[in-house]
Amino acid sequence: MKIKNLTMIAILLTSLAVGPFLSVNAETASPVTPIVTPDATELTIVTRHDTTIQTAFSNAFLATDRAQELGITGLNFLQATTDEGWKKLLGDPSKSVDLAWGGGPALFNTMNNWGLLKPIDNTTLVDYINANVPDTIAGAGMKLNNTSGELIWIANAISSFGFTVNHDFLDQYGLPVPRTWAELASPTYYIDPSVKAISIGDPPLTTSITRIYQIILQAFGWEAGWSLMTRLGGNSGIYPGSVDTRAAVVQGEVGIAMTIDFYGVIAGRENPNTEYIIPDGQSIVNGDPIALGANVDDQEEAEAFLEYLFSADGQSTWLTEGVDRLPVMEEAFWTPFGEGKDPLYTLYNDTLANVGIDFNETEATELLDVTIYYFHNTITAKHTLLRQTWGEMITQLENGDINETYFDELVADLGVVNMTYEEAFTINDEFTSDPLVATQYESQWRSFAGAKYNAIYQTLTGGSTAPLLTLPIVFAIALLAAIPVIRKKRRN
């Protein structure tokens, strides 16, 4: 947003006052040209990036000749963690949000669907980006164009998703180093009621870990994916966000933490006994987007920031210690600053070589709210009961009170999801369009999960050895009692 420049006003007033004297001396002295400075501009950026990233890029960009030429004096960052928060900021013309930056493709696709992002119409800038930023990296899209072919967002950094392990913790409890998501959901990683082997994040509060849940659902399928994540929840402690999730493994509170790659790098610097692992064939490369806001106030200045971000020097800023992100352009490693970043360059090449899943970004966006809030209500909200039930199942298996066949039946019932893959699309539409319906679904999901976990626990502790063939009927009764919403016809 532009600010009135008092210096400019002073110059104009001074020139009016001394004008006659300048005229008198014009024949004997060189003309005096007043120094004209541009209006000061402060770019406004809505972001999910932390202050470390904000500071690194602010300092680097404001020192460039282009920023100074345009009179850009600062970057004003507005933080928002939820989609609704972004919607309010980007949709309010009085906020004059110039850029949206950081938060993942699903978030940016949602903002674009809501008409809150502006296509980039500077053809020189578009041509430069298209020539220097790949369309895809390791199968993941790095750009979004609208139906008219206009460029909406571009990834300016990349990430992989995996987990960070604390070798001291694993050695202490005799746990193996995992290599896949499925291992994390096995009874091996249940220690006891007071000690949790794994830290995971509550999805409404962490974009990066939500992406991990989406990866699991697409890698294993809808039903098997939810079953896996339910058991994973039983092995884990649930933390409010990705920073707390990472801190738990660094401090040795847990042995394994779900993390994005740069959190793994930072963890390794803070605790050399930690290691970041990309699950074998079960990760993806994710682009970190930036886009113009629909109510951009200072477009030329915003485009200057984009020009900097996609320059080699701008890309190398991601390699700053404490930021430790992977740039979207390899040229960052060829700069004087980037040449000394060997560990990050190794991770960059490992990430590009990763043979991950065939991830469907459209599907991830269309199921985003169901993924976030079904997890929150069935795993986070019922976590104590889930841990109690899962622990009882494992204890009775280890003690020989139940056999593996019966345990597998229990596992199947524990992870039952109360909507089909096809129904989930319609429910997601209803959830996002009507707050009252969303509240009803959340209540329904909590009731369903509570009845399910409790039925299994009561069957085990009540001494019954009968097969659990009646459990689905118990769940169905509980579900019918809890559902105040009549579902719409299943999507074709």
Summary of the structure (lengths in Angstrom):
residues: 492
radius of gyration: 27.1
end to end distance: 47.2
largest distance: 111.0
contacts: 1636
relative contact order: 0.11
helix: 56%
strand: 16%
